[in-house]
Amino acid sequence: MQPLQYDHEKATIGKLLGIAADQFCDHLFLNYHKSGLSKSYRDTEKICNAAAKGFMALGVEKGDHVALWANNIPEWVYSKFAIAKAGGVIVTVNTNLRCFELEYLMQHSDTTTLVMVGGVREADEYLKIIQNLCPDLELAQPGQINCNRFPKLKNIIFLGDEHHCGMLTWRELLKAGESVTDRQLREREDSIQPEDTVNMLYTSGTTGFPKGVMLSHKNVIGNAEALGRVMNLSPEDSVCVPVPFFHCFGCVAGILTSLVSGSTLCPVPSFNSQEVLETVEGLKCTALHGVPTMFVSELEEMEKREYDTSTLRTGIIAGSTITRTTMEKIMEKMGIPEISIAYGQTESSPAITATTPSDPLEDRLGTVGRPLPCLEVKIVNPYTGEELEHGVQGEVCVRGYNVMQGYYKNYEATQNTIDSYGWLHTGDLGTMNRRGYCMITGRIKDVIIRGGENIYPIEIETFLLSHPDIMEAQVVGIPNDRYGEEVHAFVKLAPRKSLTEKELKDFCKNKIAFHKIPSYFIFNSEYPTTASGKVQKFKLVEQVLENIKQDHA
């Protein structure tokens, strides 16, 4: 069988699933190892059509924002396609978010419908959060939510069998869809254009709160197809995806790349190295995705017991820098000879460059590859915008079909990121050699990357300052062998106030994502500053590194 055949100029996510169902019919699309759930392309489309009708019956109109707050369960996949078919915009919610962060995302995104599980680590953790934010839920009728914090929110779909006040279950969503005809669904799908926004993913900024990155059908489908070609995926492949669907990596390189390649998608609900390797072994996966820390954890698990990973051929590593040594171990010990390193960001849908199996080994181990087809990449002076010569470090810029439509309700930030010529300025520093291979050498942005998660200090600093006993807060990233970087916070307390590190960690718990909670709190009364009074964070980093060095002396 050949990969999906379709008209690239007219493709939308919903219609692609329909074309795939016609072309691949009973070929397996969705396959879960642990639960044993499996669905063909045809069966997946039937479920998605029923869910799309359900969303329409609940009043979801073209352009409405529908938030997805769940891990990599089947209903996430069904909801993604169903929302797209109904003309909605899928707002992905990081499963690590807590009350403080969710409140901002829901308010800023103008979400009208929330699709959620009860929790991931704890069965009712999300329920407690949403009930805390919307205390009137217990009095609300499903579909008639009236929440002061979220004035546009009208529906909550609970992905479970139990009933909760003010919410509909997944089964009730499907039942509601019976009032919508096939013709009405087709008419809605026909009204959707490739340039319409279909995904909104929140990524933090350096000078404020998270920004909603708007991606179109054209953005993500084009990138998904390019990545499928990088890996030479076909209907013969099974792709293990432990990376979360709420990240662009998971929902594009995972779900959509499998779809356009005709491959079988083998998700892992929540990352666990043992379950990943059992999935690879049990389902004979040929591709495996992950951020570097996932692969490191999987390699460690393989030291404990034996797993058969001989069917693996390819996959993608992305999200943060990976060492040459780790790459060599992945290729040799895990037996993934054609593994690809990809580089990008949410604003570029996400991939910009990638290595391919035909690249020389040295380039595959030491670079992030060359620009994907139909994309332009250049390195510029970050201050003047002047294009630089080969080998000279500067800011990485990209132009092409993958560049986002902009940041939701943030025209200024959009203008600062995409210039008048259509170039997306990534904020990353890198070089490009004469053969077009790129290396990422640093960041202009004040961002910490921990285990593939982008963490922006300003967001954590703003949260810490909400504590009445904290006067100042500075957050930095410290190099760490396992996660790439760890979060350290320097805090200045109000006069005659005292706090312990444990008390501050307890303050953060369940209010901000666990990966954003500083590993260490350092209590300072003074900060190193420039002549103009700006805190010199690099000196704070040096201070921590020196302390670590002395501790190990």
KOLLO-111900 format. One record per residue (C-alpha): x, y, z; residue number from 1. Coordinates in nm, 3 decimals. Example, Ala and Ser with C-alpha at 12.3 -4.5 7.8 and 13.67 -1.06 7.14 Angstrom:
residues 2
1.230;-0.450;0.780;1
1.367;-0.106;0.714;2
This chain:
residues 553
0.000;0.000;0.000;1
0.104;0.356;-0.072;2
0.084;0.653;0.171;3
-0.234;0.859;0.160;4
-0.325;1.004;-0.179;5
-0.501;1.342;-0.160;6
-0.525;1.691;-0.308;7
-0.268;1.889;-0.109;8
-0.421;2.224;-0.200;9
-0.763;2.139;-0.057;10
-0.673;1.917;0.237;11
-0.825;1.968;0.581;12
-0.778;1.740;0.880;13
-1.136;1.615;0.885;14
-1.147;1.536;0.516;15
-0.808;1.362;0.533;16
-0.950;1.113;0.782;17
-1.238;1.043;0.544;18
-1.000;0.989;0.251;19
-0.785;0.761;0.467;20
-1.090;0.559;0.572;21
-1.180;0.506;0.206;22
-0.823;0.422;0.102;23
-0.712;0.207;0.397;24
-1.054;0.078;0.516;25
-0.985;-0.207;0.762;26
-0.614;-0.136;0.798;27
-0.530;-0.070;1.163;28
-0.501;0.298;1.256;29
-0.515;0.304;1.636;30
-0.351;0.031;1.846;31
-0.300;0.035;2.224;32
-0.084;-0.237;2.375;33
-0.179;-0.228;2.744;34
-0.557;-0.187;2.706;35
-0.579;-0.398;2.390;36
-0.796;-0.137;2.215;37
-0.754;-0.127;1.839;38
-0.947;0.055;1.566;39
-0.926;0.047;1.189;40
-0.922;0.359;0.978;41
-1.287;0.299;0.890;42
-1.398;0.248;1.252;43
-1.201;0.552;1.369;44
-1.377;0.771;1.115;45
-1.719;0.643;1.223;46
-1.649;0.734;1.586;47
-1.509;1.074;1.488;48
-1.810;1.153;1.270;49
-2.045;1.066;1.556;50
-1.845;1.287;1.795;51
-1.834;1.572;1.541;52
-2.215;1.561;1.520;53
-2.222;1.564;1.898;54
-2.016;1.881;1.916;55
-2.241;2.040;1.654;56
-2.550;1.939;1.853;57
-2.403;2.111;2.159;58
-2.371;2.433;1.961;59
-2.006;2.425;1.857;60
-1.984;2.655;1.555;61
-1.710;2.701;1.301;62
-1.421;2.883;1.468;63
-1.529;2.801;1.826;64
-1.252;2.701;2.065;65
-1.272;2.355;2.221;66
-1.011;2.266;2.485;67
-0.872;1.912;2.523;68
-0.741;1.830;2.871;69
-0.639;1.465;2.873;70
-0.348;1.228;2.825;71
-0.292;1.008;2.518;72
-0.618;0.815;2.542;73
-0.830;0.713;2.239;74
-1.084;0.990;2.305;75
-0.809;1.249;2.258;76
-0.759;1.123;1.903;77
-1.133;1.100;1.836;78
-1.190;1.449;1.976;79
-0.910;1.598;1.768;80
-1.064;1.482;1.441;81
-1.421;1.546;1.556;82
-1.350;1.906;1.655;83
-1.170;1.962;1.324;84
-1.464;1.814;1.131;85
-1.707;2.040;1.317;86
-1.494;2.342;1.223;87
-1.374;2.405;1.577;88
-1.029;2.506;1.696;89
-0.855;2.247;1.913;90
-0.701;2.414;2.219;91
-0.455;2.166;2.367;92
-0.411;2.170;2.745;93
-0.089;2.047;2.904;94
-0.178;1.770;3.151;95
0.073;1.918;3.396;96
-0.118;2.245;3.431;97
-0.271;2.332;3.762;98
-0.524;2.585;3.889;99
-0.322;2.906;3.835;100
-0.221;2.812;3.478;101
-0.550;2.658;3.369;102
-0.743;2.965;3.476;103
-0.530;3.185;3.251;104
-0.549;2.947;2.952;105
-0.926;2.905;2.972;106
-0.985;3.278;3.005;107
-0.742;3.382;2.733;108
-0.845;3.115;2.482;109
-1.218;3.199;2.497;110
-1.293;2.829;2.525;111
-1.662;2.742;2.478;112
-1.630;2.366;2.539;113
-1.390;2.170;2.758;114
-1.320;1.799;2.701;115
-1.146;1.648;3.004;116
-1.051;1.342;3.204;117
-1.085;1.333;3.581;118
-0.709;1.330;3.627;119
-0.389;1.155;3.525;120
-0.175;1.107;3.836;121
-0.479;1.111;4.063;122
-0.824;1.005;3.948;123
-0.998;1.329;4.048;124
-0.722;1.593;4.037;125
-0.863;1.777;3.733;126
-1.218;1.754;3.863;127
-1.111;1.928;4.183;128
-0.941;2.204;3.983;129
-1.236;2.275;3.754;130
-1.484;2.254;4.042;131
-1.271;2.502;4.234;132
-1.261;2.741;3.937;133
-1.632;2.694;3.860;134
-1.804;2.646;4.198;135
-2.149;2.687;4.040;136
-2.103;2.367;3.836;137
-2.292;2.164;4.095;138
-2.602;2.372;4.023;139
-2.563;2.383;3.643;140
-2.744;2.180;3.382;141
-2.520;2.024;3.114;142
-2.481;2.268;2.826;143
-2.588;2.562;3.041;144
-2.277;2.632;3.244;145
-2.256;2.982;3.389;146
-1.905;3.033;3.525;147
-1.794;3.382;3.627;148
-1.428;3.310;3.552;149
-1.503;3.164;3.209;150
-1.801;3.353;3.064;151
-1.781;3.180;2.724;152
-1.766;2.826;2.865;153
-2.097;2.643;2.807;154
-2.008;2.273;2.785;155
-1.784;2.028;2.968;156
-1.748;1.676;2.830;157
-1.620;1.426;3.086;158
-1.422;1.137;2.939;159
-1.547;0.870;3.174;160
-1.860;0.675;3.259;161
-1.947;0.846;3.588;162
-2.173;1.150;3.591;163
-2.065;1.484;3.736;164
-2.278;1.793;3.793;165
-2.293;2.025;3.494;166
-2.106;1.783;3.265;167
-2.194;1.548;2.983;168
-2.025;1.209;2.943;169
-1.864;1.098;2.618;170
-2.155;0.862;2.557;171
-2.401;1.148;2.602;172
-2.202;1.354;2.351;173
-2.236;1.075;2.093;174
-2.605;1.039;2.175;175
-2.662;1.412;2.125;176
-2.507;1.383;1.781;177
-2.790;1.163;1.660;178
-2.994;1.479;1.606;179
-2.745;1.600;1.342;180
-2.766;1.452;0.991;181
-2.483;1.329;0.770;182
-2.569;1.606;0.527;183
-2.531;1.873;0.795;184
-2.189;1.734;0.888;185
-2.080;1.731;0.521;186
-2.193;2.090;0.477;187
-1.995;2.195;0.783;188
-1.684;2.011;0.657;189
-1.724;2.165;0.311;190
-1.721;2.512;0.467;191
-1.376;2.458;0.618;192
-1.072;2.588;0.428;193
-0.706;2.475;0.453;194
-0.611;2.824;0.576;195
-0.857;2.810;0.869;196
-0.713;2.780;1.220;197
-0.749;2.426;1.356;198
-0.499;2.407;1.642;199
-0.413;2.647;1.921;200
-0.125;2.546;2.143;201
-0.004;2.758;2.430;202
0.364;2.839;2.457;203
0.515;3.078;2.707;204
0.674;3.409;2.614;205
0.980;3.578;2.757;206
0.800;3.889;2.877;207
0.459;3.769;2.981;208
0.211;3.487;3.010;209
0.167;3.196;2.765;210
0.069;3.282;2.410;211
-0.179;3.090;2.196;212
-0.005;2.976;1.877;213
-0.260;2.953;1.595;214
-0.191;2.681;1.337;215
-0.395;2.612;1.025;216
-0.486;2.285;0.855;217
-0.228;2.373;0.590;218
0.042;2.435;0.852;219
0.014;2.103;1.029;220
-0.074;1.875;0.737;221
0.224;1.997;0.536;222
0.459;1.942;0.829;223
0.316;1.600;0.907;224
0.369;1.486;0.549;225
0.726;1.620;0.541;226
0.813;1.428;0.857;227
0.655;1.112;0.719;228
0.884;1.137;0.418;229
1.187;1.199;0.641;230
1.118;0.864;0.810;231
1.006;0.687;0.491;232
0.684;0.584;0.667;233
0.428;0.366;0.489;234
0.124;0.155;0.581;235
0.372;-0.117;0.677;236
0.488;0.089;0.977;237
0.365;0.109;1.336;238
0.460;0.428;1.520;239
0.499;0.424;1.899;240
0.412;0.769;2.036;241
0.483;0.825;2.408;242
0.520;1.202;2.364;243
0.205;1.386;2.479;244
-0.058;1.472;2.222;245
-0.098;1.817;2.379;246
0.246;1.906;2.239;247
0.287;1.988;1.872;248
0.532;1.697;1.851;249
0.265;1.448;1.953;250
-0.038;1.585;1.769;251
0.147;1.653;1.441;252
0.451;1.421;1.417;253
0.256;1.152;1.601;254
-0.112;1.151;1.503;255
-0.111;1.335;1.170;256
0.213;1.188;1.037;257
0.074;0.839;1.100;258
-0.248;0.936;0.919;259
-0.089;1.079;0.604;260
0.151;0.783;0.588;261
-0.120;0.522;0.633;262
0.072;0.391;0.934;263
-0.061;0.244;1.257;264
-0.052;0.480;1.556;265
0.053;0.309;1.881;266
0.016;0.562;2.164;267
0.138;0.526;2.521;268
-0.122;0.700;2.746;269
0.135;0.853;2.982;270
0.511;0.816;2.956;271
0.658;0.519;3.133;272
0.978;0.370;2.995;273
0.873;0.014;3.072;274
0.536;0.058;2.901;275
0.703;0.218;2.599;276
0.938;-0.076;2.553;277
0.658;-0.328;2.612;278
0.453;-0.148;2.345;279
0.742;-0.158;2.099;280
0.797;-0.527;2.169;281
0.432;-0.633;2.187;282
0.310;-0.442;1.881;283
0.633;-0.483;1.684;284
0.666;-0.108;1.632;285
0.895;0.012;1.357;286
0.917;0.377;1.470;287
0.958;0.541;1.810;288
0.930;0.911;1.895;289
1.058;1.090;2.201;290
1.246;1.375;2.361;291
1.604;1.296;2.473;292
1.510;1.231;2.837;293
1.259;0.968;2.727;294
1.522;0.781;2.530;295
1.769;0.807;2.820;296
1.507;0.657;3.052;297
1.433;0.379;2.802;298
1.803;0.298;2.770;299
1.826;0.275;3.150;300
1.525;0.042;3.156;301
1.694;-0.181;2.897;302
1.984;-0.223;3.140;303
1.744;-0.377;3.394;304
1.575;-0.635;3.169;305
1.574;-0.754;2.813;306
1.333;-0.613;2.554;307
1.303;-0.705;2.188;308
1.334;-0.379;1.995;309
1.461;-0.544;1.678;310
1.161;-0.428;1.474;311
1.251;-0.060;1.526;312
1.382;0.118;1.221;313
1.317;0.489;1.256;314
1.158;0.762;1.469;315
1.211;1.120;1.574;316
1.409;1.277;1.857;317
1.322;1.641;1.923;318
1.245;1.888;2.199;319
1.594;1.961;2.331;320
1.962;1.902;2.263;321
2.081;1.542;2.255;322
2.440;1.433;2.307;323
2.635;1.237;2.050;324
2.689;0.957;2.302;325
2.316;0.917;2.361;326
2.249;0.915;1.987;327
2.504;0.639;1.938;328
2.344;0.432;2.217;329
1.999;0.475;2.064;330
2.121;0.363;1.724;331
2.322;0.070;1.857;332
2.156;-0.059;2.178;333
1.797;0.012;2.079;334
1.867;-0.078;1.719;335
1.718;0.229;1.550;336
1.954;0.286;1.257;337
1.741;0.549;1.081;338
1.644;0.762;1.383;339
1.605;1.129;1.290;340
1.688;1.440;1.488;341
1.434;1.713;1.419;342
1.447;2.077;1.521;343
1.164;2.327;1.542;344
0.913;2.494;1.770;345
0.537;2.521;1.810;346
0.530;2.838;1.599;347
0.666;2.637;1.303;348
0.411;2.353;1.321;349
0.664;2.224;1.461;350
0.955;2.099;1.248;351
1.200;2.318;1.057;352
1.494;2.087;0.994;353
1.558;1.714;1.024;354
1.825;1.457;0.951;355
1.746;1.174;0.709;356
1.874;0.815;0.676;357
2.070;0.914;0.365;358
2.268;1.184;0.546;359
2.633;1.108;0.630;360
2.665;0.958;0.979;361
2.867;1.254;1.104;362
2.591;1.495;1.004;363
2.326;1.272;1.161;364
2.515;1.268;1.490;365
2.636;1.627;1.501;366
2.362;1.844;1.344;367
1.983;1.889;1.339;368
1.981;1.824;0.965;369
1.879;2.040;0.673;370
1.560;2.240;0.613;371
1.254;2.033;0.527;372
1.139;2.053;0.161;373
0.966;2.377;0.058;374
1.104;2.568;0.358;375
1.361;2.847;0.356;376
1.601;2.880;0.648;377
1.857;3.151;0.707;378
2.086;3.267;0.987;379
2.073;3.638;1.066;380
2.232;3.889;1.298;381
1.970;3.905;1.577;382
2.019;4.280;1.617;383
2.045;4.403;1.257;384
1.858;4.129;1.068;385
2.150;4.098;0.824;386
2.191;3.749;0.676;387
2.517;3.594;0.791;388
2.776;3.385;0.610;389
2.799;3.007;0.642;390
2.938;2.897;0.976;391
2.866;3.225;1.156;392
2.636;3.207;1.460;393
2.313;3.403;1.449;394
1.938;3.372;1.492;395
1.762;3.092;1.304;396
1.478;3.217;1.081;397
1.234;3.015;0.872;398
0.982;3.099;0.600;399
0.727;2.872;0.435;400
0.397;2.686;0.469;401
0.472;2.589;0.832;402
0.488;2.941;0.982;403
0.206;2.998;1.229;404
-0.082;3.234;1.160;405
0.009;3.432;1.470;406
-0.051;3.454;1.843;407
-0.416;3.467;1.951;408
-0.518;3.815;2.064;409
-0.156;3.930;2.062;410
-0.084;4.134;1.751;411
0.228;4.296;1.895;412
0.395;3.966;1.981;413
0.306;3.833;1.635;414
0.465;4.135;1.467;415
0.776;4.090;1.679;416
0.807;3.725;1.578;417
0.711;3.724;1.208;418
0.864;4.006;1.005;419
0.708;4.187;0.710;420
0.872;3.944;0.467;421
0.715;3.639;0.629;422
1.023;3.519;0.818;423
0.960;3.358;1.156;424
1.234;3.461;1.401;425
1.280;3.159;1.627;426
1.482;3.322;1.903;427
1.729;3.033;1.875;428
2.096;3.074;1.792;429
2.255;2.849;1.536;430
2.485;2.806;1.240;431
2.444;2.661;0.892;432
2.729;2.511;0.690;433
2.773;2.529;0.313;434
2.588;2.201;0.264;435
2.283;2.334;0.447;436
2.320;2.138;0.771;437
2.225;2.333;1.083;438
2.348;2.331;1.439;439
2.161;2.490;1.731;440
2.412;2.662;1.956;441
2.209;2.857;2.210;442
1.904;3.072;2.277;443
1.831;3.440;2.260;444
1.511;3.383;2.455;445
1.516;3.357;2.831;446
1.390;3.000;2.834;447
1.471;2.684;3.028;448
1.429;2.347;2.855;449
1.374;2.069;3.109;450
1.319;1.726;2.961;451
1.182;1.872;2.638;452
0.941;2.108;2.817;453
0.988;2.480;2.749;454
0.980;2.672;3.077;455
0.982;3.050;3.078;456
1.117;3.209;3.399;457
0.884;3.509;3.385;458
0.580;3.284;3.430;459
0.723;3.115;3.743;460
0.850;3.447;3.877;461
0.505;3.602;3.837;462
0.349;3.310;4.021;463
0.602;3.320;4.307;464
0.536;3.690;4.353;465
0.175;3.605;4.430;466
0.301;3.472;4.765;467
0.253;3.753;5.020;468
0.593;3.694;5.183;469
0.801;3.715;4.862;470
0.929;4.054;4.746;471
1.145;3.947;4.450;472
1.195;3.629;4.252;473
1.448;3.532;3.987;474
1.434;3.196;3.809;475
1.724;3.039;3.616;476
1.809;2.710;3.448;477
2.103;2.505;3.569;478
2.262;2.232;3.350;479
2.155;1.882;3.449;480
2.271;1.550;3.301;481
1.928;1.386;3.305;482
1.688;1.665;3.217;483
1.914;1.904;3.026;484
1.834;2.182;3.273;485
1.681;2.214;3.619;486
1.481;2.505;3.757;487
1.639;2.707;4.039;488
1.464;3.000;4.206;489
1.626;3.289;4.392;490
1.380;3.463;4.622;491
1.397;3.773;4.838;492
1.157;3.767;5.132;493
0.967;4.059;5.282;494
1.114;4.205;5.602;495
1.076;3.984;5.911;496
0.932;3.698;5.705;497
1.073;3.349;5.684;498
0.999;3.058;5.454;499
1.157;2.720;5.400;500
1.222;2.546;5.069;501
0.961;2.284;5.159;502
0.699;2.550;5.232;503
0.760;2.709;4.892;504
0.741;2.377;4.711;505
0.412;2.306;4.890;506
0.290;2.651;4.781;507
0.367;2.563;4.418;508
0.220;2.213;4.432;509
-0.106;2.177;4.239;510
-0.094;2.543;4.135;511
0.175;2.524;3.865;512
0.292;2.226;3.659;513
0.525;1.995;3.847;514
0.806;2.041;3.593;515
0.797;2.417;3.657;516
0.832;2.383;4.034;517
1.190;2.485;4.117;518
1.413;2.197;4.226;519
1.591;2.436;4.462;520
1.505;2.764;4.631;521
1.788;2.998;4.724;522
1.710;3.282;4.962;523
1.888;3.604;4.863;524
1.877;3.957;4.996;525
2.073;4.105;4.702;526
2.111;4.023;4.334;527
2.401;4.098;4.098;528
2.284;4.377;3.865;529
2.402;4.585;3.572;530
2.461;4.960;3.603;531
2.099;5.012;3.496;532
1.973;4.780;3.769;533
1.890;4.476;3.552;534
1.953;4.145;3.728;535
2.244;3.952;3.576;536
2.101;3.604;3.568;537
2.419;3.455;3.425;538
2.593;3.544;3.750;539
2.321;3.366;3.946;540
2.389;3.059;3.732;541
2.762;3.093;3.795;542
2.693;3.113;4.168;543
2.499;2.785;4.165;544
2.757;2.608;3.949;545
3.035;2.719;4.181;546
2.845;2.585;4.483;547
2.791;2.253;4.304;548
3.161;2.239;4.218;549
3.259;2.297;4.581;550
3.012;2.035;4.705;551
3.176;1.778;4.478;552
3.533;1.882;4.555;553
